[in-house]
């Protein structure tokens, strides 16, 4: 993962929180809202869930879809563009910024992890990095995207893949760690879609 995109937070020791008391209280309030007003809602109330995310600082444009079972850790670090989809049980662990660009899909149980720890330091400080999921990207079931990753427009991340490096546009990747499999052909591009 590109180190220049990662930011290490200051912690006195492994048992101290890098977050202020005010931020921890905001997180607590968000968890209460998520369990009472967000999670129990039916599928067709996506606009309501997006409104709640926006009330907690998410940047929203157009009409994205967010499933009721999706998990967003810190809404104020989330950007949702038009027709972006955060699917059933998908998780945006947004300790750092996560951007879901137009028409991208984050499938069931996929995990966008914008935070980790520096395991070379005994204090285990939190390390955060942005995740940027490009337009028309499909992130498959149970895929994992690590901090500091850019996924180019039109890319496909296969089911169960672990993305540790940037993904080039219009590339299909899979495996652990994820590696390029082939180029993705898309009907709206100049080249016709190849048969599977």
TORKOL-294852 format. One record per atom (N, C-alpha, C): residue in one letter; chain; atom name; z, y, x. Coordinates in steps of 0.05 Angstrom, whole numbers, plus 5000, padded with zeros to 4 digits. Atoms other than C-alpha are relative to their C-alpha. Layout:
# residues N
<site A; A; CA; <Z; Y; X>>;
...
END
This chain:
# residues 196
<site X; A; N; <5000; 4977; 5017>>;
<site X; A; CA; <5000; 5000; 5000>>;
<site X; A; C; <5000; 5025; 5018>>;
<site X; A; N; <5002; 4977; 4983>>;
<site X; A; CA; <4983; 5069; 5028>>;
<site X; A; C; <5027; 5015; 5002>>;
<site X; A; N; <4974; 4988; 4996>>;
<site X; A; CA; <5047; 5097; 5058>>;
<site X; A; C; <5000; 5030; 4995>>;
<site X; A; N; <5000; 4971; 5005>>;
<site X; A; CA; <5024; 5170; 5051>>;
<site X; A; C; <5004; 5007; 4971>>;
<site X; A; N; <4996; 4994; 5029>>;
<site X; A; CA; <5030; 5164; 4975>>;
<site X; A; C; <5029; 4993; 4992>>;
<site X; A; N; <4973; 5009; 5007>>;
<site X; A; CA; <5101; 5136; 4977>>;
<site X; A; C; <5021; 5022; 5008>>;
<site X; A; N; <4979; 4980; 4994>>;
<site X; A; CA; <5163; 5180; 4974>>;
<site X; A; C; <5028; 4986; 4999>>;
<site X; A; N; <4973; 5013; 4998>>;
<site X; A; CA; <5232; 5155; 4996>>;
<site X; A; C; <5021; 5019; 4990>>;
<site X; A; N; <4979; 4983; 5011>>;
<site X; A; CA; <5291; 5182; 4956>>;
<site X; A; C; <5025; 4997; 5016>>;
<site X; A; N; <4976; 4999; 4984>>;
<site X; A; CA; <5356; 5201; 4988>>;
<site X; A; C; <5023; 4986; 4986>>;
<site X; A; N; <4977; 5015; 5010>>;
<site X; A; CA; <5414; 5153; 4977>>;
<site X; A; C; <5021; 4997; 5022>>;
<site X; A; N; <4978; 5002; 4981>>;
<site X; A; CA; <5482; 5152; 5011>>;
<site X; A; C; <5003; 4971; 5009>>;
<site X; A; N; <4998; 5028; 4993>>;
<site X; A; CA; <5485; 5076; 5008>>;
<site X; A; C; <4986; 4984; 4978>>;
<site X; A; N; <5015; 5017; 5018>>;
<site X; A; CA; <5457; 5016; 4971>>;
<site X; A; C; <5011; 5000; 4972>>;
<site X; A; N; <4988; 5000; 5026>>;
<site X; A; CA; <5505; 5026; 4913>>;
<site X; A; C; <5000; 5027; 4986>>;
<site X; A; N; <5002; 4973; 5012>>;
<site X; A; CA; <5492; 5100; 4900>>;
<site X; A; C; <4974; 5003; 4986>>;
<site X; A; N; <5024; 4994; 5015>>;
<site X; A; CA; <5442; 5124; 4849>>;
<site X; A; C; <4986; 5025; 5013>>;
<site X; A; N; <5015; 4976; 4990>>;
<site X; A; CA; <5387; 5172; 4874>>;
<site X; A; C; <4997; 5021; 4978>>;
<site X; A; N; <5004; 4982; 5023>>;
<site X; A; CA; <5387; 5204; 4804>>;
<site X; A; C; <5025; 5016; 4995>>;
<site X; A; N; <4978; 4982; 5007>>;
<site X; A; CA; <5430; 5263; 4783>>;
<site X; A; C; <5013; 4989; 4974>>;
<site X; A; N; <4986; 5007; 5025>>;
<site X; A; CA; <5481; 5255; 4727>>;
<site X; A; C; <4983; 5009; 4976>>;
<site X; A; N; <5016; 4990; 5022>>;
<site X; A; CA; <5437; 5297; 4682>>;
<site X; A; C; <4976; 4982; 4994>>;
<site X; A; N; <5023; 5018; 5004>>;
<site X; A; CA; <5377; 5252; 4693>>;
<site X; A; C; <5009; 4973; 4989>>;
<site X; A; N; <4990; 5026; 5010>>;
<site X; A; CA; <5419; 5189; 4681>>;
<site X; A; C; <5007; 5003; 4970>>;
<site X; A; N; <4994; 4996; 5028>>;
<site X; A; CA; <5442; 5219; 4615>>;
<site X; A; C; <4975; 5002; 4983>>;
<site X; A; N; <5026; 4998; 5014>>;
<site X; A; CA; <5370; 5235; 4596>>;
<site X; A; C; <4988; 4971; 4997>>;
<site X; A; N; <5009; 5028; 5002>>;
<site X; A; CA; <5352; 5162; 4612>>;
<site X; A; C; <5015; 4985; 4978>>;
<site X; A; N; <4984; 5013; 5020>>;
<site X; A; CA; <5409; 5138; 4568>>;
<site X; A; C; <4991; 5008; 4972>>;
<site X; A; N; <5009; 4990; 5026>>;
<site X; A; CA; <5386; 5182; 4510>>;
<site X; A; C; <4973; 4988; 4994>>;
<site X; A; N; <5026; 5012; 5004>>;
<site X; A; CA; <5315; 5156; 4519>>;
<site X; A; C; <5003; 4970; 4992>>;
<site X; A; N; <4996; 5028; 5007>>;
<site X; A; CA; <5340; 5084; 4517>>;
<site X; A; C; <5010; 4997; 4971>>;
<site X; A; N; <4990; 5001; 5027>>;
<site X; A; CA; <5377; 5098; 4452>>;
<site X; A; C; <4977; 5005; 4980>>;
<site X; A; N; <5023; 4994; 5017>>;
<site X; A; CA; <5314; 5129; 4421>>;
<site X; A; C; <4981; 4976; 5000>>;
<site X; A; N; <5019; 5022; 4998>>;
<site X; A; CA; <5271; 5072; 4447>>;
<site X; A; C; <5009; 4976; 4983>>;
<site X; A; N; <4990; 5023; 5015>>;
<site X; A; CA; <5315; 5018; 4415>>;
<site X; A; C; <5003; 5005; 4970>>;
<site X; A; N; <4995; 4995; 5028>>;
<site X; A; CA; <5326; 5054; 4349>>;
<site X; A; C; <4975; 5011; 4985>>;
<site X; A; N; <5022; 4987; 5013>>;
<site X; A; CA; <5263; 5095; 4334>>;
<site X; A; C; <4972; 4992; 5010>>;
<site X; A; N; <5026; 5007; 4988>>;
<site X; A; CA; <5208; 5067; 4379>>;
<site X; A; C; <4994; 4971; 4996>>;
<site X; A; N; <5005; 5029; 5000>>;
<site X; A; CA; <5215; 4992; 4386>>;
<site X; A; C; <4997; 4987; 4972>>;
<site X; A; N; <5002; 5014; 5026>>;
<site X; A; CA; <5226; 4973; 4312>>;
<site X; A; C; <4976; 5008; 4983>>;
<site X; A; N; <5022; 4990; 5018>>;
<site X; A; CA; <5163; 5009; 4287>>;
<site X; A; C; <4977; 4980; 4999>>;
<site X; A; N; <5023; 5018; 5002>>;
<site X; A; CA; <5102; 4971; 4262>>;
<site X; A; C; <4976; 5011; 5016>>;
<site X; A; N; <5023; 4994; 4982>>;
<site X; A; CA; <5036; 4970; 4300>>;
<site X; A; C; <4986; 5026; 4993>>;
<site X; A; N; <5016; 4977; 5008>>;
<site X; A; CA; <5002; 5024; 4259>>;
<site X; A; C; <5013; 5027; 5005>>;
<site X; A; N; <4986; 4975; 4994>>;
<site X; A; CA; <5055; 5076; 4278>>;
<site X; A; C; <4999; 5008; 5029>>;
<site X; A; N; <5003; 4992; 4972>>;
<site X; A; CA; <5029; 5086; 4348>>;
<site X; A; C; <5002; 5030; 5004>>;
<site X; A; N; <4998; 4971; 4997>>;
<site X; A; CA; <5022; 5161; 4336>>;
<site X; A; C; <5029; 5009; 5001>>;
<site X; A; N; <4971; 4993; 5000>>;
<site X; A; CA; <5097; 5164; 4322>>;
<site X; A; C; <5012; 4993; 5027>>;
<site X; A; N; <4989; 5007; 4973>>;
<site X; A; CA; <5113; 5127; 4387>>;
<site X; A; C; <4990; 5019; 5021>>;
<site X; A; N; <5011; 4981; 4980>>;
<site X; A; CA; <5066; 5172; 4426>>;
<site X; A; C; <5015; 5027; 4997>>;
<site X; A; N; <4986; 4975; 5004>>;
<site X; A; CA; <5101; 5232; 4394>>;
<site X; A; C; <5028; 4999; 5013>>;
<site X; A; N; <4974; 5002; 4987>>;
<site X; A; CA; <5169; 5206; 4417>>;
<site X; A; C; <4997; 5002; 5031>>;
<site X; A; N; <5005; 4998; 4971>>;
<site X; A; CA; <5141; 5197; 4488>>;
<site X; A; C; <4995; 5029; 5008>>;
<site X; A; N; <5006; 4972; 4994>>;
<site X; A; CA; <5114; 5267; 4486>>;
<site X; A; C; <5026; 5018; 4998>>;
<site X; A; N; <4975; 4985; 5002>>;
<site X; A; CA; <5182; 5294; 4463>>;
<site X; A; C; <5018; 4996; 5025>>;
<site X; A; N; <4985; 5005; 4975>>;
<site X; A; CA; <5211; 5263; 4527>>;
<site X; A; C; <4983; 5007; 5024>>;
<site X; A; N; <5014; 4989; 4977>>;
<site X; A; CA; <5159; 5296; 4571>>;
<site X; A; C; <4974; 4987; 5008>>;
<site X; A; N; <5025; 5013; 4994>>;
<site X; A; CA; <5099; 5249; 4571>>;
<site X; A; C; <4977; 5020; 4995>>;
<site X; A; N; <5024; 4984; 5004>>;
<site X; A; CA; <5032; 5285; 4580>>;
<site X; A; C; <4979; 4984; 4986>>;
<site X; A; N; <5017; 5015; 5018>>;
<site X; A; CA; <4985; 5263; 4525>>;
<site X; A; C; <4975; 5016; 4993>>;
<site X; A; N; <5024; 4988; 5010>>;
<site X; A; CA; <4913; 5279; 4510>>;
<site X; A; C; <4984; 4980; 4983>>;
<site X; A; N; <5015; 5018; 5017>>;
<site X; A; CA; <4869; 5251; 4455>>;
<site X; A; C; <5019; 4982; 4983>>;
<site X; A; N; <4986; 5018; 5017>>;
<site X; A; CA; <4893; 5190; 4417>>;
<site X; A; C; <5005; 4973; 5014>>;
<site X; A; N; <4994; 5026; 4987>>;
<site X; A; CA; <4924; 5136; 4462>>;
<site X; A; C; <5015; 4981; 4980>>;
<site X; A; N; <4985; 5020; 5016>>;
<site X; A; CA; <4955; 5072; 4434>>;
<site X; A; C; <5023; 4989; 5018>>;
<site X; A; N; <4977; 5012; 4987>>;
<site X; A; CA; <5025; 5048; 4454>>;
<site X; A; C; <5013; 4980; 4981>>;
<site X; A; N; <4987; 5021; 5017>>;
<site X; A; CA; <5052; 4982; 4427>>;
<site X; A; C; <5030; 5005; 4998>>;
<site X; A; N; <4971; 4996; 5005>>;
<site X; A; CA; <5122; 4981; 4398>>;
<site X; A; C; <5017; 4985; 5020>>;
<site X; A; N; <4984; 5016; 4981>>;
<site X; A; CA; <5144; 4928; 4448>>;
<site X; A; C; <4995; 5009; 5029>>;
<site X; A; N; <5004; 4989; 4973>>;
<site X; A; CA; <5117; 4967; 4508>>;
<site X; A; C; <5025; 5013; 5010>>;
<site X; A; N; <4977; 4987; 4988>>;
<site X; A; CA; <5169; 4993; 4556>>;
<site X; A; C; <4991; 5022; 5019>>;
<site X; A; N; <5005; 4978; 4982>>;
<site X; A; CA; <5166; 5061; 4589>>;
<site X; A; C; <5027; 5009; 5010>>;
<site X; A; N; <4974; 4994; 4988>>;
<site X; A; CA; <5223; 5074; 4637>>;
<site X; A; C; <5006; 5030; 4999>>;
<site X; A; N; <4996; 4971; 5000>>;
<site X; A; CA; <5216; 5150; 4646>>;
<site X; A; C; <4975; 5013; 4988>>;
<site X; A; N; <5024; 4989; 5013>>;
<site X; A; CA; <5168; 5181; 4596>>;
<site X; A; C; <4989; 5025; 5014>>;
<site X; A; N; <5008; 4975; 4987>>;
<site X; A; CA; <5167; 5247; 4634>>;
<site X; A; C; <4982; 4995; 5025>>;
<site X; A; N; <5017; 5007; 4977>>;
<site X; A; CA; <5130; 5211; 4691>>;
<site X; A; C; <4974; 4986; 4990>>;
<site X; A; N; <5023; 5014; 5011>>;
<site X; A; CA; <5076; 5183; 4644>>;
<site X; A; C; <4978; 5019; 4990>>;
<site X; A; N; <5023; 4986; 5011>>;
<site X; A; CA; <5006; 5211; 4630>>;
<site X; A; C; <4983; 4980; 4985>>;
<site X; A; N; <5017; 5016; 5017>>;
<site X; A; CA; <4966; 5181; 4573>>;
<site X; A; C; <4975; 5016; 4992>>;
<site X; A; N; <5025; 4987; 5008>>;
<site X; A; CA; <4893; 5200; 4563>>;
<site X; A; C; <4988; 4986; 4975>>;
<site X; A; N; <5012; 5009; 5025>>;
<site X; A; CA; <4848; 5189; 4502>>;
<site X; A; C; <4993; 4970; 5001>>;
<site X; A; N; <5006; 5029; 5004>>;
<site X; A; CA; <4844; 5116; 4479>>;
<site X; A; C; <5011; 4982; 5022>>;
<site X; A; N; <4986; 5017; 4982>>;
<site X; A; CA; <4887; 5091; 4536>>;
<site X; A; C; <5018; 4982; 4983>>;
<site X; A; N; <4985; 5019; 5015>>;
<site X; A; CA; <4924; 5029; 4513>>;
<site X; A; C; <5022; 4987; 5017>>;
<site X; A; N; <4978; 5014; 4988>>;
<site X; A; CA; <4993; 5004; 4534>>;
<site X; A; C; <5008; 4978; 4981>>;
<site X; A; N; <4998; 5022; 5019>>;
<site X; A; CA; <4995; 4935; 4503>>;
<site X; A; C; <5028; 4988; 4996>>;
<site X; A; N; <4975; 5014; 5007>>;
<site X; A; CA; <5048; 4888; 4476>>;
<site X; A; C; <5015; 4991; 5025>>;
<site X; A; N; <4981; 5007; 4978>>;
<site X; A; CA; <5107; 4879; 4524>>;
<site X; A; C; <4991; 5009; 5028>>;
<site X; A; N; <5007; 4988; 4975>>;
<site X; A; CA; <5070; 4917; 4578>>;
<site X; A; C; <5022; 5020; 5009>>;
<site X; A; N; <4979; 4983; 4990>>;
<site X; A; CA; <5116; 4957; 4623>>;
<site X; A; C; <4990; 5020; 5020>>;
<site X; A; N; <5005; 4978; 4982>>;
<site X; A; CA; <5106; 5025; 4655>>;
<site X; A; C; <5027; 5007; 5013>>;
<site X; A; N; <4975; 4994; 4986>>;
<site X; A; CA; <5164; 5026; 4705>>;
<site X; A; C; <4996; 5026; 5016>>;
<site X; A; N; <5009; 4974; 4990>>;
<site X; A; CA; <5152; 5100; 4716>>;
<site X; A; C; <5022; 5015; 5015>>;
<site X; A; N; <4981; 4986; 4983>>;
<site X; A; CA; <5203; 5117; 4769>>;
<site X; A; C; <4984; 5022; 5015>>;
<site X; A; N; <5018; 4981; 4990>>;
<site X; A; CA; <5143; 5154; 4798>>;
<site X; A; C; <4978; 5005; 4980>>;
<site X; A; N; <5020; 4994; 5020>>;
<site X; A; CA; <5082; 5183; 4763>>;
<site X; A; C; <4981; 4976; 4994>>;
<site X; A; N; <5020; 5020; 5008>>;
<site X; A; CA; <5038; 5134; 4724>>;
<site X; A; C; <4980; 5014; 4981>>;
<site X; A; N; <5021; 4988; 5016>>;
<site X; A; CA; <4971; 5158; 4696>>;
<site X; A; C; <4982; 4978; 4989>>;
<site X; A; N; <5019; 5019; 5013>>;
<site X; A; CA; <4931; 5117; 4646>>;
<site X; A; C; <4977; 5017; 4989>>;
<site X; A; N; <5023; 4983; 5006>>;
<site X; A; CA; <4862; 5148; 4642>>;
<site X; A; C; <4985; 4989; 4975>>;
<site X; A; N; <5013; 5005; 5025>>;
<site X; A; CA; <4815; 5148; 4583>>;
<site X; A; C; <4989; 4971; 4998>>;
<site X; A; N; <5011; 5027; 5008>>;
<site X; A; CA; <4799; 5080; 4551>>;
<site X; A; C; <5009; 4977; 5018>>;
<site X; A; N; <4990; 5023; 4984>>;
<site X; A; CA; <4838; 5038; 4601>>;
<site X; A; C; <5018; 4984; 4982>>;
<site X; A; N; <4984; 5018; 5015>>;
<site X; A; CA; <4875; 4978; 4574>>;
<site X; A; C; <5020; 4986; 5019>>;
<site X; A; N; <4979; 5014; 4986>>;
<site X; A; CA; <4941; 4951; 4600>>;
<site X; A; C; <5008; 4977; 4982>>;
<site X; A; N; <4996; 5023; 5018>>;
<site X; A; CA; <4945; 4881; 4570>>;
<site X; A; C; <5029; 4991; 4999>>;
<site X; A; N; <4973; 5010; 5005>>;
<site X; A; CA; <5006; 4841; 4547>>;
<site X; A; C; <5014; 4992; 5026>>;
<site X; A; N; <4982; 5008; 4979>>;
<site X; A; CA; <5063; 4834; 4596>>;
<site X; A; C; <4992; 5010; 5028>>;
<site X; A; N; <5008; 4989; 4973>>;
<site X; A; CA; <5027; 4872; 4652>>;
<site X; A; C; <5023; 5019; 5008>>;
<site X; A; N; <4977; 4985; 4989>>;
<site X; A; CA; <5075; 4910; 4697>>;
<site X; A; C; <4989; 5021; 5020>>;
<site X; A; N; <5007; 4978; 4982>>;
<site X; A; CA; <5060; 4978; 4729>>;
<site X; A; C; <5025; 5010; 5013>>;
<site X; A; N; <4974; 4996; 4986>>;
<site X; A; CA; <5115; 4985; 4781>>;
<site X; A; C; <4998; 5023; 5020>>;
<site X; A; N; <5002; 4976; 4982>>;
<site X; A; CA; <5120; 5056; 4810>>;
<site X; A; C; <5024; 5004; 5017>>;
<site X; A; N; <4976; 4998; 4983>>;
<site X; A; CA; <5185; 5042; 4846>>;
<site X; A; C; <5007; 4974; 5014>>;
<site X; A; N; <4991; 5023; 4984>>;
<site X; A; CA; <5211; 4995; 4900>>;
<site X; A; C; <5023; 5009; 5018>>;
<site X; A; N; <4978; 4992; 4982>>;
<site X; A; CA; <5263; 4996; 4956>>;
<site X; A; C; <4990; 4996; 5029>>;
<site X; A; N; <5006; 5004; 4971>>;
<site X; A; CA; <5258; 5004; 5032>>;
<site X; A; C; <5019; 4979; 5010>>;
<site X; A; N; <4983; 5023; 4992>>;
<site X; A; CA; <5284; 4936; 5052>>;
<site X; A; C; <5006; 5000; 5030>>;
<site X; A; N; <4994; 4998; 4972>>;
<site X; A; CA; <5284; 4956; 5126>>;
<site X; A; C; <5024; 5018; 5005>>;
<site X; A; N; <4977; 4982; 4998>>;
<site X; A; CA; <5341; 5005; 5113>>;
<site X; A; C; <5023; 4987; 4985>>;
<site X; A; N; <4978; 5013; 5014>>;
<site X; A; CA; <5410; 4976; 5097>>;
<site X; A; C; <5010; 5015; 4976>>;
<site X; A; N; <4993; 4985; 5024>>;
<site X; A; CA; <5420; 5032; 5047>>;
<site X; A; C; <4982; 4994; 4976>>;
<site X; A; N; <5019; 5008; 5020>>;
<site X; A; CA; <5361; 5003; 5008>>;
<site X; A; C; <4990; 5024; 4982>>;
<site X; A; N; <5008; 4977; 5016>>;
<site X; A; CA; <5335; 5072; 4987>>;
<site X; A; C; <4976; 4995; 4982>>;
<site X; A; N; <5022; 5003; 5018>>;
<site X; A; CA; <5289; 5077; 4928>>;
<site X; A; C; <4976; 5013; 5011>>;
<site X; A; N; <5026; 4989; 4992>>;
<site X; A; CA; <5216; 5088; 4944>>;
<site X; A; C; <4982; 5000; 4976>>;
<site X; A; N; <5017; 4997; 5023>>;
<site X; A; CA; <5170; 5115; 4891>>;
<site X; A; C; <4972; 5008; 5009>>;
<site X; A; N; <5027; 4993; 4994>>;
<site X; A; CA; <5095; 5123; 4889>>;
<site X; A; C; <4983; 5001; 4974>>;
<site X; A; N; <5016; 4998; 5025>>;
<site X; A; CA; <5043; 5143; 4837>>;
<site X; A; C; <4982; 4976; 4996>>;
<site X; A; N; <5020; 5020; 5007>>;
<site X; A; CA; <4999; 5093; 4801>>;
<site X; A; C; <4980; 5015; 4982>>;
<site X; A; N; <5022; 4987; 5016>>;
<site X; A; CA; <4932; 5118; 4774>>;
<site X; A; C; <4980; 4978; 4992>>;
<site X; A; N; <5018; 5020; 5012>>;
<site X; A; CA; <4894; 5071; 4728>>;
<site X; A; C; <4975; 5015; 4989>>;
<site X; A; N; <5024; 4984; 5007>>;
<site X; A; CA; <4822; 5097; 4721>>;
<site X; A; C; <4989; 4994; 4973>>;
<site X; A; N; <5014; 5002; 5026>>;
<site X; A; CA; <4777; 5105; 4661>>;
<site X; A; C; <4987; 4972; 4997>>;
<site X; A; N; <5013; 5026; 5006>>;
<site X; A; CA; <4753; 5040; 4628>>;
<site X; A; C; <5010; 4976; 5016>>;
<site X; A; N; <4988; 5022; 4985>>;
<site X; A; CA; <4798; 4996; 4671>>;
<site X; A; C; <5013; 4981; 4980>>;
<site X; A; N; <4985; 5021; 5015>>;
<site X; A; CA; <4825; 4930; 4643>>;
<site X; A; C; <5019; 4987; 5019>>;
<site X; A; N; <4979; 5014; 4984>>;
<site X; A; CA; <4891; 4905; 4672>>;
<site X; A; C; <5009; 4976; 4984>>;
<site X; A; N; <4996; 5025; 5015>>;
<site X; A; CA; <4899; 4832; 4652>>;
<site X; A; C; <5029; 4993; 4995>>;
<site X; A; N; <4974; 5010; 5008>>;
<site X; A; CA; <4958; 4794; 4623>>;
<site X; A; C; <5017; 4993; 5025>>;
<site X; A; N; <4980; 5006; 4979>>;
<site X; A; CA; <5019; 4791; 4670>>;
<site X; A; C; <4991; 5009; 5028>>;
<site X; A; N; <5007; 4988; 4974>>;
<site X; A; CA; <4985; 4830; 4725>>;
<site X; A; C; <5022; 5019; 5009>>;
<site X; A; N; <4980; 4982; 4988>>;
<site X; A; CA; <5029; 4870; 4772>>;
<site X; A; C; <4985; 5020; 5018>>;
<site X; A; N; <5011; 4979; 4983>>;
<site X; A; CA; <5008; 4937; 4802>>;
<site X; A; C; <5023; 5014; 5014>>;
<site X; A; N; <4978; 4989; 4984>>;
<site X; A; CA; <5052; 4963; 4859>>;
<site X; A; C; <4998; 5030; 5004>>;
<site X; A; N; <5000; 4971; 4997>>;
<site X; A; CA; <5071; 5035; 4876>>;
<site X; A; C; <4979; 5010; 5019>>;
<site X; A; N; <5019; 4987; 4982>>;
<site X; A; CA; <5020; 5082; 4907>>;
<site X; A; C; <4972; 4990; 4997>>;
<site X; A; N; <5027; 5013; 5003>>;
<site X; A; CA; <4959; 5045; 4879>>;
<site X; A; C; <4982; 5017; 4982>>;
<site X; A; N; <5021; 4988; 5017>>;
<site X; A; CA; <4895; 5076; 4853>>;
<site X; A; C; <4981; 4978; 4992>>;
<site X; A; N; <5020; 5019; 5010>>;
<site X; A; CA; <4851; 5033; 4809>>;
<site X; A; C; <4976; 5015; 4990>>;
<site X; A; N; <5024; 4984; 5006>>;
<site X; A; CA; <4780; 5060; 4805>>;
<site X; A; C; <4989; 4994; 4973>>;
<site X; A; N; <5012; 5002; 5026>>;
<site X; A; CA; <4742; 5071; 4741>>;
<site X; A; C; <4985; 4974; 4996>>;
<site X; A; N; <5015; 5023; 5007>>;
<site X; A; CA; <4715; 5009; 4707>>;
<site X; A; C; <5009; 4974; 5013>>;
<site X; A; N; <4991; 5024; 4986>>;
<site X; A; CA; <4754; 4959; 4750>>;
<site X; A; C; <5013; 4981; 4980>>;
<site X; A; N; <4986; 5021; 5016>>;
<site X; A; CA; <4783; 4894; 4722>>;
<site X; A; C; <5020; 4987; 5019>>;
<site X; A; N; <4979; 5015; 4985>>;
<site X; A; CA; <4849; 4865; 4747>>;
<site X; A; C; <5006; 4975; 4984>>;
<site X; A; N; <4997; 5025; 5014>>;
<site X; A; CA; <4852; 4792; 4730>>;
<site X; A; C; <5028; 4993; 4992>>;
<site X; A; N; <4974; 5009; 5009>>;
<site X; A; CA; <4909; 4758; 4694>>;
<site X; A; C; <5017; 4990; 5023>>;
<site X; A; N; <4982; 5010; 4979>>;
<site X; A; CA; <4969; 4747; 4739>>;
<site X; A; C; <4996; 5011; 5028>>;
<site X; A; N; <5006; 4989; 4973>>;
<site X; A; CA; <4940; 4787; 4797>>;
<site X; A; C; <5023; 5018; 5009>>;
<site X; A; N; <4980; 4982; 4988>>;
<site X; A; CA; <4986; 4825; 4844>>;
<site X; A; C; <4984; 5020; 5017>>;
<site X; A; N; <5016; 4980; 4987>>;
<site X; A; CA; <4953; 4890; 4865>>;
<site X; A; C; <5017; 5015; 5021>>;
<site X; A; N; <4985; 4988; 4978>>;
<site X; A; CA; <4978; 4913; 4933>>;
<site X; A; C; <4983; 5021; 5015>>;
<site X; A; N; <5017; 4980; 4988>>;
<site X; A; CA; <4918; 4956; 4953>>;
<site X; A; C; <4983; 5013; 4979>>;
<site X; A; N; <5018; 4987; 5019>>;
<site X; A; CA; <4872; 5005; 4919>>;
<site X; A; C; <4977; 4982; 4991>>;
<site X; A; N; <5022; 5016; 5011>>;
<site X; A; CA; <4818; 4975; 4875>>;
<site X; A; C; <4976; 5019; 4997>>;
<site X; A; N; <5025; 4984; 5001>>;
<site X; A; CA; <4747; 5002; 4882>>;
<site X; A; C; <4990; 5001; 4971>>;
<site X; A; N; <5012; 4999; 5027>>;
<site X; A; CA; <4711; 5026; 4819>>;
<site X; A; C; <4981; 4977; 4995>>;
<site X; A; N; <5018; 5021; 5010>>;
<site X; A; CA; <4674; 4973; 4779>>;
<site X; A; C; <5001; 4974; 5016>>;
<site X; A; N; <4995; 5025; 4985>>;
<site X; A; CA; <4705; 4916; 4818>>;
<site X; A; C; <5019; 4983; 4985>>;
<site X; A; N; <4982; 5020; 5013>>;
<site X; A; CA; <4737; 4853; 4789>>;
<site X; A; C; <5016; 4988; 5023>>;
<site X; A; N; <4982; 5011; 4980>>;
<site X; A; CA; <4798; 4831; 4829>>;
<site X; A; C; <5018; 4980; 4987>>;
<site X; A; N; <4981; 5019; 5010>>;
<site X; A; CA; <4845; 4772; 4822>>;
<site X; A; C; <5015; 4987; 5023>>;
<site X; A; N; <4984; 5014; 4980>>;
<site X; A; CA; <4898; 4731; 4858>>;
<site X; A; C; <5024; 5015; 5009>>;
<site X; A; N; <4976; 4989; 4989>>;
<site X; A; CA; <4961; 4744; 4897>>;
<site X; A; C; <4999; 4996; 5031>>;
<site X; A; N; <5007; 4973; 5009>>;
<site X; A; CA; <4949; 4789; 4933>>;
<site X; A; C; <4972; 5002; 4989>>;
<site X; A; N; <5026; 4997; 5014>>;
<site X; A; CA; <4890; 4813; 4891>>;
<site X; A; C; <4978; 5006; 5021>>;
<site X; A; N; <5024; 4996; 4982>>;
<site X; A; CA; <4822; 4808; 4926>>;
<site X; A; C; <4976; 5003; 4982>>;
<site X; A; N; <5025; 4997; 5015>>;
<site X; A; CA; <4753; 4829; 4903>>;
<site X; A; C; <4987; 4973; 4994>>;
<site X; A; N; <5014; 5024; 5008>>;
<site X; A; CA; <4716; 4775; 4864>>;
<site X; A; C; <4970; 5006; 4998>>;
<site X; A; N; <5028; 4992; 5003>>;
<site X; A; CA; <4652; 4810; 4844>>;
<site X; A; C; <4999; 5028; 4988>>;
<site X; A; N; <5004; 4974; 5013>>;
<site X; A; CA; <4624; 4875; 4817>>;
<site X; A; C; <4999; 4996; 4970>>;
<site X; A; N; <5001; 5001; 5030>>;
<site X; A; CA; <4634; 4889; 4743>>;
<site X; A; C; <4975; 5016; 4991>>;
<site X; A; N; <5023; 4986; 5012>>;
<site X; A; CA; <4570; 4906; 4705>>;
<site X; A; C; <5009; 5008; 4972>>;
<site X; A; N; <4991; 4989; 5025>>;
<site X; A; CA; <4580; 4948; 4643>>;
<site X; A; C; <4976; 5011; 4985>>;
<site X; A; N; <5024; 4992; 5015>>;
<site X; A; CA; <4529; 4962; 4587>>;
<site X; A; C; <4994; 5030; 5002>>;
<site X; A; N; <5006; 4971; 4999>>;
<site X; A; CA; <4537; 5038; 4593>>;
<site X; A; C; <4991; 5009; 5028>>;
<site X; A; N; <5011; 4993; 4973>>;
<site X; A; CA; <4518; 5036; 4667>>;
<site X; A; C; <4971; 4994; 5001>>;
<site X; A; N; <5029; 5004; 4997>>;
<site X; A; CA; <4447; 5034; 4692>>;
<site X; A; C; <4992; 4971; 5002>>;
<site X; A; N; <5006; 5028; 4997>>;
<site X; A; CA; <4450; 4960; 4708>>;
<site X; A; C; <5010; 4984; 4976>>;
<site X; A; N; <4992; 5016; 5024>>;
<site X; A; CA; <4453; 4908; 4651>>;
<site X; A; C; <5024; 4982; 5007>>;
<site X; A; N; <4977; 5017; 4996>>;
<site X; A; CA; <4515; 4866; 4641>>;
<site X; A; C; <4990; 4972; 5008>>;
<site X; A; N; <5007; 5027; 4991>>;
<site X; A; CA; <4511; 4799; 4678>>;
<site X; A; C; <5013; 4980; 4982>>;
<site X; A; N; <4987; 5021; 5015>>;
<site X; A; CA; <4525; 4735; 4642>>;
<site X; A; C; <5023; 4988; 5016>>;
<site X; A; N; <4976; 5010; 4987>>;
<site X; A; CA; <4593; 4705; 4657>>;
<site X; A; C; <4995; 4972; 5012>>;
END
